[in-house]
Amino acid sequence: MKSPGIPRRLLATLLFYGALGVVSGCLAQTSKPSAVNVHMVTDEAEAVLAILAKRKTNQSITETDWQRVFVSEGYVRLKARETSMKRPFEDADFKTFVLSDELAQRLQALEETLARWKRADITRAARLALAYLPKAALIKAKIYPVIKPRDNSFVFDVKNDPAIFLYLDPTVSREKFENTLAHELHHIGYSSSCLSKRTSDQIGKLPPNAQRVLGWIGAFGEGFAMLAAAGGPDINPHAVSSLEERARWDKDLANFNDDLKKVETFFLNVLGNRLTKDEMQATAFSFFGVQGPWYTVGWKMSVLIEKTFGRAKLIECICDQRKLLLTYNKAAAKYNRRFPGPLVLWSTAVIHGIKQVKS
């Protein structure tokens, strides 16, 4: 799914995996029915499609038709999100977008896509996410397929009323839609299951630059979510994607060793206070890309840890990412003794850098 907006990446990873804190000692278990409270809200898309259908048959579009759009839950929350991002979002501009010839030409494709997505098994998507979260995890979210000018997708209001906004994209199959949901729901489930004041206090004793590195290690949460959405370490995370997406992923994954070292250089520069705030953010953001090292390196580390030490150990690392790099190193050392083409390890400078406690 098209989702280039970096704000979504920050909300979905840094907020969940970094800024909110981490906790250790988590164990996996099969999800219980009460752990899932997820449903789809399609009122915005349906209201827009109704206007497009009227336009196609040369019927008059009334103020009532527009009010159906503007009071829909999807539109109200979408407007609140865009406003919170300091982006202009006016009803008059949205009317212009809805009445554009380009959107009118997509009516049938959009109708078919919404019907396809409404048949998705969203409960199954949530259970895929829960399989890679601790036993206390809960997933509560509303899913909004929306027709809007920007073709990005994102999460919103994760603390109070978690929402996933997904751009209604006719190129996305039902299976891909379910995969994307599982990915985003893993992010949301984290926020209800891996928070600990005790662990946050321990992290608070680290030097500021070490805390920053731990925050950015949280961006590997994209790789965790890729693994969860796929359904296991032996399933290609792009099994239900287009051939083009899968080929890009496989190509990028082949750069694992080089990409790990690029991220390591970034961590060392942060630890050494060699980057300005703007330089730090620019470098870190470059690792998102379409699905850059935060995804590929995070996914491969997660797969190796699970295959070597089991899923419970991986979930422990998901919930206390101070353990992630060192646990990967131990798994990679075992791998390197058995297979050619060795995997690179994280340097001791990084490992020790995120352990140093302020005196």
C-alpha positions in Angstrom: 0.0 0.0 0.0 1.2 3.5 -0.8 2.2 5.0 2.5 5.1 7.4 2.1 4.3 9.7 4.9 7.0 9.8 7.5 4.5 11.0 10.2 2.8 7.6 10.0 6.2 5.9 10.5 6.9 8.0 13.5 3.6 7.4 15.1 3.7 3.7 14.3 7.2 3.0 15.6 8.8 5.7 17.6 5.7 6.5 19.7 4.9 2.8 20.3 8.4 1.3 20.5 10.5 4.2 21.7 9.0 7.1 23.4 6.4 5.2 25.3 9.0 3.0 27.0 9.8 -0.7 27.0 9.5 -3.6 29.5 11.1 -7.0 29.8 10.0 -10.5 30.7 7.1 -10.8 28.3 5.8 -14.2 27.2 3.8 -15.1 24.1 0.4 -16.9 24.3 -2.5 -17.6 22.1 -4.9 -14.6 22.0 -8.2 -14.7 23.7 -11.4 -13.4 22.1 -11.7 -10.6 24.6 -8.2 -9.3 23.5 -9.6 -8.0 20.2 -11.9 -5.1 19.7 -11.5 -4.0 16.2 -14.1 -2.8 13.7 -14.3 -1.0 10.4 -16.0 2.4 9.9 -16.7 3.1 6.2 -19.1 6.0 6.5 -16.8 8.6 4.9 -16.0 6.5 1.9 -19.7 5.5 1.4 -20.8 9.1 1.6 -18.2 10.2 -1.0 -19.2 7.3 -3.3 -22.8 8.3 -3.1 -22.0 11.7 -4.4 -19.9 10.3 -7.2 -22.8 8.0 -8.2 -25.2 10.9 -8.3 -22.8 12.9 -10.4 -22.4 10.0 -12.8 -26.2 9.9 -13.4 -26.5 13.7 -13.6 -28.5 13.9 -10.4 -28.4 17.0 -8.3 -26.0 16.9 -5.4 -27.7 18.5 -2.4 -26.4 20.0 0.8 -27.7 16.9 2.6 -25.3 14.8 0.5 -22.4 17.0 1.5 -23.4 17.0 5.2 -23.5 13.2 5.1 -19.8 13.4 4.2 -18.8 16.2 6.7 -20.5 14.7 9.7 -19.3 11.1 9.0 -17.0 9.7 11.7 -14.3 9.1 9.2 -14.3 12.6 7.9 -14.5 14.3 11.3 -11.5 12.3 12.6 -9.6 12.7 9.4 -10.0 16.4 9.6 -8.9 16.4 13.3 -5.8 14.5 12.4 -4.8 16.8 9.5 -5.5 19.8 11.7 -3.3 18.3 14.4 -0.5 18.1 11.8 -0.9 21.8 11.0 -2.2 20.9 7.5 -5.0 22.9 5.8 -8.2 20.8 5.5 -11.2 22.8 4.5 -14.6 21.5 3.5 -14.6 23.7 0.4 -11.3 22.2 -0.8 -12.6 18.7 -0.1 -15.7 19.4 -2.2 -13.4 20.4 -5.1 -11.5 17.2 -4.7 -14.7 15.1 -4.7 -16.1 16.8 -7.8 -12.8 16.5 -9.8 -13.0 14.6 -13.1 -10.1 12.4 -12.0 -12.0 11.0 -9.0 -15.2 10.6 -11.1 -13.4 8.3 -13.4 -12.4 6.0 -10.5 -16.0 5.5 -9.2 -16.3 1.8 -10.2 -12.8 0.9 -9.0 -13.4 2.6 -5.7 -16.7 0.9 -5.2 -15.2 -2.5 -6.0 -12.3 -1.9 -3.6 -14.5 -0.9 -0.7 -16.7 -3.9 -1.2 -13.5 -6.1 -1.3 -12.0 -4.6 1.8 -15.3 -4.9 3.8 -15.0 -8.7 3.3 -11.6 -8.7 5.0 -11.1 -10.8 8.1 -10.0 -8.1 10.5 -10.2 -10.4 13.5 -7.7 -12.7 11.9 -5.4 -9.7 11.2 -5.6 -8.8 14.9 -4.8 -12.3 16.0 -1.7 -12.3 13.7 -0.5 -9.2 15.6 -1.3 -10.7 19.0 0.8 -13.7 18.3 3.8 -11.5 18.5 2.8 -9.6 21.6 2.8 -10.6 25.3 -0.1 -12.2 27.0 -1.5 -9.0 28.4 -1.8 -7.4 25.0 -5.1 -5.9 23.9 -5.9 -4.6 20.5 -8.6 -1.9 20.2 -8.9 0.1 17.1 -11.2 1.5 14.4 -10.3 1.1 10.8 -11.2 3.9 8.4 -10.9 3.2 4.7 -11.1 6.8 3.3 -11.3 8.6 0.0 -9.1 11.7 0.3 -6.7 13.8 -1.6 -3.5 12.5 0.0 -2.6 8.8 -0.8 -1.0 8.1 2.5 -2.1 5.8 5.4 -1.5 6.3 9.1 -2.5 5.7 12.7 -4.0 8.4 14.9 -5.0 9.1 18.5 -3.4 5.9 19.8 -3.7 6.8 23.5 -7.4 7.6 23.5 -9.2 6.1 20.5 -6.8 4.3 18.3 -7.5 4.7 14.6 -6.0 3.3 11.4 -6.7 5.4 8.3 -6.1 3.6 5.0 -6.3 5.3 1.7 -8.8 3.5 -0.5 -6.4 2.1 -3.1 -7.9 0.0 -6.0 -4.5 -1.7 -6.5 -4.6 -3.3 -3.0 -6.2 -6.8 -2.8 -8.2 -8.0 0.2 -5.2 -10.2 1.2 -2.8 -7.2 1.1 -5.3 -5.1 3.0 -5.4 -7.7 5.8 -1.6 -7.9 5.8 -1.4 -4.1 6.2 -4.0 -4.2 9.0 -2.0 -6.9 10.9 1.1 -4.7 10.6 -0.6 -1.6 12.0 -2.5 -3.5 14.6 0.8 -4.9 15.9 1.9 -1.3 16.5 -1.3 -0.5 18.3 -1.2 -3.7 20.4 2.2 -2.8 21.6 1.0 0.3 23.3 -1.3 -1.7 25.6 1.2 -4.4 26.5 4.8 -3.3 26.8 4.8 -0.3 29.1 6.5 -0.4 32.5 7.3 2.5 34.8 10.1 0.5 36.3 11.8 -0.1 33.0 11.2 3.5 31.9 12.9 4.6 35.1 15.9 2.4 34.3 16.2 3.8 30.8 15.9 7.3 32.4 19.2 6.7 34.2 21.1 6.3 30.8 22.9 9.3 29.3 20.6 11.4 27.0 22.4 10.1 23.8 22.0 6.5 24.9 18.3 7.2 25.4 18.1 8.7 21.9 19.7 5.6 20.4 17.2 3.3 22.2 14.4 5.5 20.9 15.6 4.9 17.3 16.2 1.2 18.0 12.4 1.3 18.4 12.1 2.0 14.7 13.0 -1.6 14.1 9.4 -2.2 15.3 8.6 -1.9 11.6 10.5 -5.2 11.1 8.7 -6.8 14.0 5.4 -5.8 12.5 6.4 -7.2 9.1 7.1 -10.6 10.7 3.8 -10.6 12.7 1.7 -9.6 9.7 3.3 -12.4 7.6 2.3 -15.0 10.2 5.7 -16.5 10.9 9.4 -16.5 10.1 9.1 -18.9 7.2 6.6 -16.8 5.3 7.8 -14.1 2.9 6.5 -10.8 4.3 5.5 -9.9 0.8 3.8 -13.1 0.0 0.5 -11.3 -0.8 2.1 -8.2 -2.4 2.7 -7.5 -6.0 5.6 -9.0 -7.8 7.2 -5.6 -8.0 7.0 -5.1 -4.2 8.3 -8.5 -3.5 11.2 -8.1 -5.9 12.1 -4.7 -4.2 12.0 -6.3 -0.8 14.2 -9.2 -1.8 16.7 -6.8 -3.4 16.8 -4.6 -0.3 17.1 -7.6 2.0 20.2 -8.7 0.2 21.9 -5.5 1.5 21.3 -6.6 5.1 25.0 -6.5 6.2 25.7 -3.2 4.6 22.5 -1.7 5.9 23.1 -2.9 9.5 26.5 -1.2 9.4 24.9 2.0 8.1 22.5 2.0 11.0 25.3 1.2 13.4 27.3 4.2 12.1 24.2 6.4 12.8 23.9 5.0 16.4 27.6 5.6 17.0 27.3 9.2 15.8 24.4 9.8 18.1 26.2 8.2 21.0 29.2 10.4 20.2 27.1 13.6 19.9 28.4 14.1 16.4 25.0 15.0 14.8 22.8 18.0 15.1 19.1 17.4 15.8 18.3 18.0 12.2 21.1 15.8 11.0 20.0 13.0 13.3 16.4 13.1 12.1 17.4 13.4 8.4 19.6 10.3 8.7 17.1 8.3 10.7 14.2 9.2 8.4 16.3 8.0 5.4 16.2 4.5 6.9 12.4 4.4 6.5 12.3 4.8 2.7 9.6 2.8 1.1 10.7 -0.1 3.3 14.3 0.6 4.2 16.6 -0.7 6.9 14.2 -0.1 9.8 12.1 -2.8 8.0 14.6 -5.1 6.4 17.2 -5.2 9.2 14.5 -5.3 11.8 12.7 -8.2 10.1 15.9 -10.3 9.6 17.0 -9.7 13.2 13.6 -10.8 14.4 13.5 -13.9 12.2 16.9 -15.0 13.3 16.1 -14.5 17.0 12.9 -16.4 16.8 14.4 -19.3 14.9 17.4 -19.5 17.3 15.8 -18.8 20.7 12.0 -19.0 20.1 9.2 -16.6 19.8 9.0 -15.9 23.6 12.6 -14.6 23.5 11.8 -12.4 20.5 8.8 -10.9 22.3 11.0 -10.2 25.3 13.3 -8.2 22.9 10.3 -6.5 21.4 9.2 -5.4 24.8 12.7 -4.5 26.1 14.7 -3.3 23.2 17.8 -2.8 25.3 18.2 -6.6 24.7 17.6 -6.6 21.0 21.0 -6.0 19.6 22.9 -8.2 22.0 20.3 -11.1 21.5 20.7 -10.7 17.7 24.5 -10.9 18.1 24.2 -14.2 20.0 21.9 -15.6 17.4 24.1 -14.4 14.5 27.2 -16.0 16.1 25.4 -19.3 16.2 24.3 -18.9 12.6 27.8 -18.0 11.5 29.2 -21.2 12.9 26.9 -23.3 10.8 26.4 -21.4 7.5 28.6 -19.7 4.9 28.1 -16.0 4.1 28.4 -14.7 7.7 26.1 -12.1 9.1 27.6 -9.0 10.5 27.3 -8.2 14.3 26.7 -5.1 16.2 29.9 -3.6 17.6 30.7 -3.7 21.2 30.8 0.1 21.2 27.1 0.3 20.4 26.2 -2.5 22.8 28.1 -0.9 25.7 26.9 2.6 24.7 23.3 1.8 25.4 24.1 0.2 28.8 26.1 3.0 30.4 24.3 4.4 33.4 24.8 8.0 34.4 27.0 8.4 37.5 
